[in-house]
Amino acid sequence: MKCPFCGAEDTAVVDTRINDEGDIVRRRRSCKVCDKRFTTYERAEIRLPQVVKKNGSRTEFNRDKLRASLDLALRKRPVTTEAVDAAITDIEEKLLAMGEREVTSQQVGELVMRELKRLDKVAYIRFASVYRNFEDVSAFSRAIKEVK
C-alpha cells in the first residue's frame, strides 16, 4: 500500500481489526520512509446486476429508486421502515443469487411484487395497477382475487 503522505511503497501493517458485523477489515499502517501512520479499510465489493429496461437501455441497479417505488406503494400504510429495509435487502440478495450480470426490469418488478404481496395487500394492488398497466376494473378485480 502506497503512503498517502510521501508516496513511498514501503508500508507495514501495524494493527488489523474486524468490525462488529464482520464485513469490514480496518488496518493501521505505518510508512517506513516518513514514519507517518494511516488507516485503510477493506470490504468486499458486491456488484448488483445491471437492469435492462423495456426499451433495451441499460442502467445500474439503484437502491434509492427501489425504495422510492416501495415507499410510493406503501404510502399511508402500516408498514415499518425496518420491514421496507428488509424487503429491499431481500430483493438485492435475490438479484445477487441469480448470478447474472444483467436482469430485466420485469424481473426486478416481479421481485418487488412478491415482497409487496407479503408486506401489504393494498400496496401490492397499488403497485400492480401501475406495473401491470391495468386497463379496466376487471383487471383490478382479478388482482384482488389473486391476493385473497
N, CA, C and O of each residue as an XYZ file, in Angstrom:
592
protein
N       0.856     -1.169      0.000
C       0.000      0.000      0.000
C       0.901      1.230      0.000
O       1.843      1.327      0.787
N       0.600      2.157     -0.887
C       1.369      3.383     -1.004
C       1.042      4.350      0.133
O      -0.119      4.480      0.522
N       2.045      5.017      0.659
C       1.845      6.013      1.720
C       1.158      7.248      1.124
O       1.636      7.796      0.131
N       0.038      7.695      1.720
C      -0.655      8.868      1.190
C       0.082     10.182      1.469
O      -0.274     11.219      0.908
N       1.112     10.148      2.335
C       1.831     11.358      2.700
C       3.065     11.587      1.825
O       3.270     12.683      1.302
N       3.884     10.541      1.672
C       5.132     10.723      0.910
C       5.166      9.912     -0.384
O       6.054     10.108     -1.214
N       4.207      9.001     -0.562
C       4.141      8.214     -1.793
C       5.010      6.968     -1.791
O       5.052      6.237     -2.780
N       5.701      6.723     -0.692
C       6.566      5.545     -0.620
C       5.713      4.281     -0.665
O       4.593      4.247     -0.155
N       6.267      3.246     -1.285
C       5.529      1.986     -1.401
C       5.845      1.022     -0.270
O       5.253     -0.054     -0.184
N       6.764      1.397      0.587
C       7.183      0.519      1.681
C       6.433      0.884      2.965
O       6.885      1.722      3.746
N       5.287      0.244      3.167
C       4.499      0.461      4.381
C       4.266     -0.873      5.071
O       4.315     -1.934      4.448
N       4.010     -0.794      6.372
C       3.806     -2.013      7.151
C       2.468     -1.946      7.875
O       2.031     -0.877      8.300
N       1.826     -3.102      8.009
C       0.582     -3.193      8.770
C       0.955     -3.311     10.243
O       1.672     -4.228     10.644
N       0.449     -2.351     11.054
C       0.744     -2.319     12.479
C      -0.337     -3.048     13.270
O      -0.046     -3.730     14.253
N      -1.606     -2.895     12.828
C      -2.720     -3.479     13.564
C      -3.843     -3.799     12.568
O      -4.071     -3.046     11.621
N      -4.536     -4.912     12.788
C      -5.671     -5.309     11.948
C      -6.847     -5.620     12.856
O      -6.719     -6.363     13.829
N      -7.999     -5.038     12.526
C      -9.222     -5.307     13.298
C     -10.393     -5.489     12.351
O     -10.457     -4.876     11.286
N     -11.314     -6.343     12.763
C     -12.541     -6.576     12.002
C     -13.679     -5.901     12.748
O     -13.758     -5.998     13.973
N     -14.568     -5.213     12.022
C     -15.689     -4.524     12.680
C     -16.664     -5.538     13.287
O     -16.550     -6.740     13.049
N     -17.618     -5.040     14.070
C     -18.552     -5.915     14.793
C     -19.373     -6.806     13.864
O     -19.672     -7.951     14.202
N     -19.740     -6.277     12.683
C     -20.548     -7.063     11.750
C     -19.712     -8.091     10.988
O     -20.257     -9.017     10.388
N     -18.387     -7.926     11.012
C     -17.509     -8.878     10.350
C     -17.373     -8.671      8.859
O     -16.885     -9.558      8.158
N     -17.795     -7.509      8.349
C     -17.739     -7.301      6.900
C     -16.723     -6.240      6.464
O     -16.574     -5.979      5.270
N     -16.028     -5.633      7.424
C     -15.008     -4.628      7.092
C     -13.757     -4.903      7.927
O     -13.841     -5.150      9.130
N     -12.591     -4.854      7.266
C     -11.309     -5.016      7.947
C     -10.631     -3.644      7.984
O     -10.467     -2.993      6.953
N     -10.246     -3.222      9.177
C      -9.550     -1.945      9.371
C      -8.084     -2.257      9.632
O      -7.753     -3.065     10.499
N      -7.216     -1.607      8.873
C      -5.778     -1.838      9.054
C      -5.079     -0.515      9.367
O      -5.248      0.468      8.644
N      -4.301     -0.494     10.437
C      -3.447      0.653     10.758
C      -2.111      0.358     10.104
O      -1.553     -0.727     10.268
N      -1.615      1.307      9.379
C      -0.352      1.135      8.663
C       0.637      2.212      9.064
O       0.258      3.285      9.533
N       1.897      1.909      8.874
C       2.976      2.852      9.161
C       3.916      2.886      7.970
O       4.298      1.850      7.426
N       4.282      4.104      7.575
C       5.219      4.259      6.464
C       6.642      4.096      6.988
O       7.010      4.706      7.992
N       7.434      3.281      6.316
C       8.807      3.041      6.743
C       9.740      4.167      6.327
O      10.877      4.242      6.792
N       9.254      5.054      5.439
C      10.089      6.154      4.974
C       9.859      7.412      5.816
O      10.805      7.964      6.378
N       8.589      7.872      5.905
C       8.299      9.123      6.627
C       7.789      8.866      8.047
O       7.614      9.815      8.813
N       7.551      7.620      8.409
C       7.119      7.194      9.740
C       5.722      7.693     10.135
O       5.378      7.666     11.317
N       4.919      8.143      9.176
C       3.552      8.558      9.482
C       2.646      7.342      9.433
O       2.925      6.349      8.761
N       1.536      7.459     10.181
C       0.564      6.358     10.243
C      -0.708      6.745      9.500
O      -1.073      7.918      9.429
N      -1.369      5.743      8.953
C      -2.654      5.958      8.283
C      -3.476      4.691      8.365
O      -2.960      3.616      8.671
N      -4.758      4.829      8.088
C      -5.696      3.711      8.201
C      -6.269      3.378      6.827
O      -6.578      4.266      6.033
N      -6.404      2.081      6.567
C      -7.090      1.635      5.358
C      -8.239      0.725      5.770
O      -8.218      0.098      6.829
N      -9.249      0.674      4.892
C     -10.404     -0.182      5.138
C     -10.568     -1.126      3.957
O     -10.399     -0.743      2.799
N     -10.897     -2.347      4.277
C     -11.065     -3.373      3.249
C     -12.467     -3.954      3.379
O     -12.868     -4.385      4.461
N     -13.213     -3.964      2.276
C     -14.559     -4.552      2.289
C     -14.793     -5.227      0.942
O     -14.199     -4.861     -0.072
N     -15.653     -6.196      0.961
C     -15.977     -6.918     -0.270
C     -16.777     -6.005     -1.184
O     -17.685     -5.305     -0.736
N     -16.439     -6.018     -2.452
C     -17.183     -5.235     -3.432
C     -18.212     -6.152     -4.074
O     -17.877     -7.131     -4.741
N     -19.465     -5.807     -3.852
C     -20.546     -6.610     -4.406
C     -21.234     -5.786     -5.485
O     -21.732     -4.691     -5.225
N     -21.254     -6.314     -6.672
C     -21.856     -5.590     -7.782
C     -23.182     -6.229     -8.143
O     -23.255     -7.394     -8.533
N     -24.211     -5.442     -8.004
C     -25.533     -5.900     -8.410
C     -25.601     -5.865     -9.932
O     -24.884     -5.091    -10.567
N     -26.453     -6.691    -10.521
C     -26.540     -6.704    -11.989
C     -27.117     -5.407    -12.541
O     -27.830     -4.677    -11.852
N     -26.791     -5.143    -13.800
C     -27.400     -4.004    -14.484
C     -28.841     -4.365    -14.821
O     -29.180     -5.536    -14.994
N     -29.676     -3.345    -14.910
C     -31.081     -3.555    -15.223
C     -31.306     -3.172    -16.682
O     -30.972     -2.068    -17.112
N     -31.882     -4.117    -17.438
C     -32.211     -3.870    -18.836
C     -33.672     -3.451    -18.895
O     -34.563     -4.224    -18.544
N     -33.911     -2.223    -19.341
C     -35.267     -1.696    -19.393
C     -36.012     -2.236    -20.615
O     -35.422     -2.866    -21.493
N     -37.325     -1.974    -20.650
C     -38.154     -2.456    -21.762
C     -37.669     -1.940    -23.118
O     -37.779     -2.634    -24.128
N     -37.130     -0.712    -23.132
C     -36.665     -0.132    -24.401
C     -35.266     -0.612    -24.795
O     -34.729     -0.194    -25.820
N     -34.676     -1.497    -23.973
C     -33.370     -2.064    -24.294
C     -32.205     -1.325    -23.658
O     -31.080     -1.824    -23.681
N     -32.442     -0.155    -23.093
C     -31.350      0.582    -22.449
C     -30.968     -0.109    -21.145
O     -31.762     -0.836    -20.549
N     -29.742      0.134    -20.722
C     -29.228     -0.478    -19.506
C     -28.893      0.604    -18.497
O     -28.438      1.693    -18.848
N     -29.130      0.274    -17.227
C     -28.838      1.206    -16.150
C     -28.364      0.433    -14.936
O     -28.682     -0.746    -14.777
N     -27.605      1.094    -14.081
C     -27.157      0.466    -12.843
C     -28.360      0.248    -11.932
O     -29.291      1.053    -11.928
N     -28.344     -0.836    -11.164
C     -29.386     -1.053    -10.170
C     -29.294      0.086     -9.174
O     -28.202      0.447     -8.735
N     -30.446      0.658     -8.813
C     -30.466      1.822     -7.931
C     -31.359      1.529     -6.725
O     -32.584      1.482     -6.837
N     -30.726      1.338     -5.583
C     -31.444      1.038     -4.337
C     -32.413      2.167     -3.974
O     -33.514      1.912     -3.486
N     -31.998      3.415     -4.214
C     -32.856      4.561     -3.881
C     -34.119      4.579     -4.741
O     -35.200      4.926     -4.266
N     -33.970      4.207     -5.986
C     -35.136      4.148     -6.881
C     -36.100      3.047     -6.428
O     -37.318      3.222     -6.456
N     -35.538      1.925     -6.017
C     -36.347      0.820     -5.498
C     -37.096      1.259     -4.245
O     -38.287      0.988     -4.097
N     -36.390      1.939     -3.346
C     -37.025      2.435     -2.118
C     -38.150      3.409     -2.454
O     -39.221      3.342     -1.851
N     -37.925      4.308     -3.402
C     -38.957      5.279     -3.774
C     -40.203      4.576     -4.295
O     -41.320      4.990     -3.986
N     -40.027      3.526     -5.077
C     -41.171      2.765     -5.597
C     -41.939      2.087     -4.468
O     -43.169      2.123     -4.425
N     -41.198      1.471     -3.562
C     -41.846      0.810     -2.425
C     -42.541      1.836     -1.525
O     -43.664      1.614     -1.074
N     -41.870      2.952     -1.271
C     -42.470      3.993     -0.423
C     -43.754      4.539     -1.035
O     -44.719      4.813     -0.321
N     -43.766      4.696     -2.343
C     -44.967      5.197     -3.024
C     -46.120      4.203     -2.882
O     -47.247      4.592     -2.576
N     -45.838      2.944     -3.102
C     -46.881      1.922     -2.983
C     -47.358      1.779     -1.535
O     -48.529      1.492     -1.286
N     -46.446      1.979     -0.589
C     -46.766      1.788      0.830
C     -47.193      3.076      1.534
O     -47.362      3.096      2.753
N     -47.364      4.139      0.767
C     -47.723      5.429      1.360
C     -49.004      5.307      2.195
O     -50.028      4.798      1.739
N     -48.902      5.791      3.423
C     -50.005      5.779      4.395
C     -50.481      4.372      4.750
O     -51.637      4.177      5.126
N     -49.589      3.404      4.628
C     -49.892      2.029      5.015
C     -49.099      1.699      6.279
O     -48.028      2.266      6.498
N     -49.603      0.797      7.106
C     -48.955      0.488      8.388
C     -47.786     -0.494      8.249
O     -47.822     -1.601      8.787
N     -46.758     -0.072      7.524
C     -45.581     -0.919      7.336
C     -44.371     -0.137      7.843
O     -44.167      1.017      7.467
N     -43.572     -0.773      8.699
C     -42.429     -0.103      9.305
C     -41.278      0.089      8.314
O     -41.159     -0.622      7.316
N     -40.450      1.059      8.625
C     -39.253      1.313      7.822
C     -38.343      0.090      7.839
O     -37.711     -0.239      6.835
N     -38.281     -0.571      8.972
C     -37.446     -1.771      9.087
C     -37.920     -2.868      8.145
O     -37.108     -3.576      7.550
N     -39.239     -3.009      8.009
C     -39.797     -4.017      7.103
C     -39.473     -3.672      5.650
O     -39.193     -4.561      4.846
N     -39.509     -2.390      5.317
C     -39.164     -1.953      3.952
C     -37.682     -2.205      3.699
O     -37.309     -2.704      2.637
N     -36.832     -1.860      4.672
C     -35.395     -2.118      4.534
C     -35.126     -3.604      4.322
O     -34.304     -3.977      3.485
N     -35.814     -4.442      5.074
C     -35.637     -5.890      4.943
C     -36.090     -6.367      3.567
O     -35.454     -7.239      2.975
N     -37.178     -5.806      3.053
C     -37.674     -6.177      1.724
C     -36.652     -5.793      0.651
O     -36.393     -6.565     -0.273
N     -36.080     -4.605      0.779
C     -35.070     -4.153     -0.186
C     -33.855     -5.067     -0.137
O     -33.319     -5.455     -1.175
N     -33.428     -5.405      1.062
C     -32.287     -6.319      1.216
C     -32.602     -7.682      0.604
O     -31.749     -8.271     -0.061
N     -33.814     -8.189      0.820
C     -34.224     -9.472      0.230
C     -34.173     -9.413     -1.294
O     -33.697    -10.346     -1.941
N     -34.661     -8.325     -1.859
C     -34.651     -8.174     -3.317
C     -33.213     -8.154     -3.825
O     -32.893     -8.824     -4.807
N     -32.343     -7.388     -3.161
C     -30.942     -7.329     -3.574
C     -30.282     -8.706     -3.467
O     -29.523     -9.099     -4.352
N     -30.567     -9.433     -2.394
C     -29.983    -10.765     -2.222
C     -30.455    -11.721     -3.308
O     -29.675    -12.538     -3.797
N     -31.720    -11.628     -3.686
C     -32.244    -12.483     -4.757
C     -31.591    -12.139     -6.093
O     -31.290    -13.028     -6.889
N     -31.375    -10.849     -6.334
C     -30.700    -10.431     -7.568
C     -29.263    -10.946     -7.595
O     -28.788    -11.409     -8.632
N     -28.575    -10.866     -6.468
C     -27.203    -11.377     -6.391
C     -27.170    -12.889     -6.567
O     -26.277    -13.421     -7.227
N     -28.145    -13.586     -5.976
C     -28.202    -15.048     -6.052
C     -28.435    -15.537     -7.479
O     -28.067    -16.660     -7.822
N     -29.046    -14.690     -8.309
C     -29.259    -15.074     -9.710
C     -27.922    -15.269    -10.422
O     -27.820    -16.056    -11.363
N     -26.897    -14.543     -9.963
C     -25.572    -14.679    -10.557
C     -25.457    -14.116    -11.958
O     -24.523    -14.457    -12.684
N     -26.377    -13.270    -12.349
C     -26.381    -12.703    -13.694
C     -25.739    -11.321    -13.683
O     -25.761    -10.623    -12.669
N     -25.174    -10.936    -14.811
C     -24.615     -9.589    -14.942
C     -25.699     -8.585    -15.310
O     -25.555     -7.386    -15.072
N     -26.791     -9.090    -15.895
C     -27.911     -8.241    -16.287
C     -29.221     -8.937    -15.929
O     -29.338    -10.158    -16.031
N     -30.196     -8.146    -15.512
C     -31.549     -8.640    -15.275
C     -32.505     -7.666    -15.940
O     -32.174     -6.497    -16.138
N     -33.680     -8.143    -16.282
C     -34.653     -7.251    -16.909
C     -35.411     -6.482    -15.835
O     -35.517     -6.925    -14.692
N     -35.929     -5.336    -16.217
C     -36.740     -4.557    -15.282
C     -37.971     -5.365    -14.874
O     -38.510     -5.175    -13.784
N     -38.414     -6.265    -15.752
C     -39.551     -7.133    -15.431
C     -39.197     -8.073    -14.276
O     -40.020     -8.301    -13.389
N     -37.990     -8.614    -14.284
C     -37.568     -9.499    -13.196
C     -37.535     -8.739    -11.872
O     -37.965     -9.260    -10.842
N     -37.025     -7.509    -11.901
C     -36.992     -6.692    -10.689
C     -38.419     -6.395    -10.235
O     -38.722     -6.482     -9.045
N     -39.292     -6.048    -11.169
C     -40.690     -5.763    -10.857
C     -41.389     -6.940    -10.211
O     -42.170     -6.757     -9.278
N     -41.125     -8.141    -10.688
C     -41.740     -9.334    -10.110
C     -41.243     -9.575     -8.682
O     -42.015     -9.992     -7.818
N     -39.961     -9.314     -8.433
C     -39.438     -9.438     -7.072
C     -40.110     -8.420     -6.146
O     -40.442     -8.737     -5.004
N     -40.306     -7.209     -6.643
C     -40.987     -6.173     -5.859
C     -42.422     -6.607     -5.568
O     -42.910     -6.444     -4.450
N     -43.091     -7.157     -6.571
C     -44.479     -7.614     -6.397
C     -44.553     -8.668     -5.285
O     -45.442     -8.609     -4.435
N     -43.631     -9.623     -5.288
C     -43.634    -10.665     -4.254
C     -43.461    -10.077     -2.860
O     -44.154    -10.468     -1.920
N     -42.525     -9.129     -2.734
C     -42.291     -8.510     -1.426
C     -43.505     -7.703     -0.978
O     -43.885     -7.763      0.191
N     -44.118     -6.949     -1.887
C     -45.293     -6.155     -1.525
C     -46.475     -7.048     -1.150
O     -47.242     -6.729     -0.241
N     -46.611     -8.147     -1.843
C     -47.698     -9.086     -1.530
C     -47.544     -9.611     -0.109
O     -48.529     -9.814      0.602
N     -46.315     -9.825      0.287
C     -46.024    -10.301      1.637
C     -46.211     -9.190      2.674
O     -46.719     -9.438      3.767
N     -45.797     -7.964      2.328
C     -45.847     -6.844      3.272
C     -47.244     -6.271      3.483
O     -47.678     -6.078      4.619
N     -47.952     -5.998      2.371
C     -49.221     -5.283      2.481
C     -50.016     -5.484      1.184
O     -49.563     -5.120      0.099
N     -51.188     -6.062      1.320
C     -52.017     -6.382      0.151
C     -52.461     -5.132     -0.616
O     -52.510     -5.147     -1.846
N     -52.784     -4.054      0.099
C     -53.221     -2.818     -0.567
C     -52.069     -2.227     -1.382
O     -52.262     -1.793     -2.518
N     -50.877     -2.215     -0.797
C     -49.709     -1.714     -1.513
C     -49.417     -2.577     -2.741
O     -49.017     -2.069     -3.788
N     -49.621     -3.871     -2.599
C     -49.434     -4.787     -3.728
C     -50.363     -4.406     -4.881
O     -49.927     -4.338     -6.030
N     -51.639     -4.158     -4.583
C     -52.609     -3.791     -5.625
C     -52.231     -2.443     -6.243
O     -52.320     -2.270     -7.459
N     -51.814     -1.498     -5.412
C     -51.387     -0.192     -5.932
C     -50.253     -0.356     -6.938
O     -50.310      0.167     -8.051
N     -49.221     -1.093     -6.524
C     -48.058     -1.285     -7.386
C     -48.452     -2.054     -8.646
O     -48.052     -1.692     -9.752
N     -49.233     -3.110     -8.470
C     -49.645     -3.942     -9.603
C     -50.439     -3.141    -10.623
O     -50.301     -3.361    -11.826
N     -51.272     -2.213    -10.154
C     -52.101     -1.435    -11.086
C     -51.248     -0.597    -12.026
O     -51.612     -0.394    -13.185
N     -50.114     -0.111    -11.532
C     -49.215      0.673    -12.377
C     -48.286     -0.258    -13.150
O     -48.104     -0.100    -14.357
N     -47.701     -1.227    -12.451
C     -46.724     -2.125    -13.054
C     -47.335     -2.954    -14.187
O     -46.732     -3.113    -15.248
N     -48.511     -3.467    -13.953
C     -49.172     -4.296    -14.968
C     -50.087     -3.480    -15.873
O     -50.736     -4.026    -16.765
N     -50.134     -2.178    -15.641
C     -50.875     -1.259    -16.506
C     -52.337     -1.684    -16.672
O     -52.804     -1.933    -17.784
N     -53.047     -1.761    -15.539
C     -54.451     -2.159    -15.576
C     -55.239     -1.213    -16.486
O     -55.111      0.008    -16.395
N     -56.041     -1.793    -17.348
C     -56.823     -1.007    -18.294
C     -58.264     -0.801    -17.834
O     -58.903      0.180    -18.212
N     -58.778     -1.725    -17.017
C     -60.180     -1.623    -16.603
C     -60.390     -2.231    -15.220
O     -59.457     -2.751    -14.608
N     -61.611     -2.160    -14.747
C     -61.953     -2.638    -13.413
C     -61.782     -4.147    -13.288
O     -61.456     -4.642    -12.209
N     -61.992     -4.874    -14.360
C     -61.856     -6.334    -14.290
C     -60.412     -6.738    -13.979
O     -60.182     -7.752    -13.321
N     -59.456     -5.962    -14.443
C     -58.050     -6.244    -14.133
C     -57.799     -6.058    -12.638
O     -57.093     -6.855    -12.020
N     -58.380     -5.000    -12.059
C     -58.285     -4.799    -10.613
C     -58.924     -5.971     -9.879
O     -58.368     -6.485     -8.909
N     -60.072     -6.380    -10.341
C     -60.818     -7.462     -9.711
C     -59.991     -8.763     -9.700
O     -59.962     -9.475     -8.696
N     -59.336     -9.056    -10.802
C     -58.510    -10.261    -10.889
C     -57.335    -10.169     -9.913
O     -56.987    -11.155     -9.263
N     -56.731     -8.992     -9.813
C     -55.594     -8.807     -8.902
C     -56.041     -8.955     -7.454
O     -55.325     -9.533     -6.636
N     -57.210     -8.439     -7.137
C     -57.718     -8.544     -5.768
C     -57.995    -10.008     -5.416
O     -57.695    -10.449     -4.307
N     -58.566    -10.757     -6.358
C     -58.814    -12.181     -6.126
C     -57.501    -12.924     -5.918
O     -57.441    -13.896     -5.165
N     -56.453    -12.462     -6.588
C     -55.133    -13.073     -6.506
C     -54.556    -12.971     -5.086
O     -53.838    -13.872     -4.652
N     -54.857    -11.901     -4.365
C     -54.271    -11.708     -3.032
C     -55.137    -12.222     -1.895
O     -54.700    -12.231     -0.744
N     -56.345    -12.646     -2.193
C     -57.243    -13.156     -1.132
C     -56.782    -14.474     -0.598
O     -57.420    -15.037      0.292
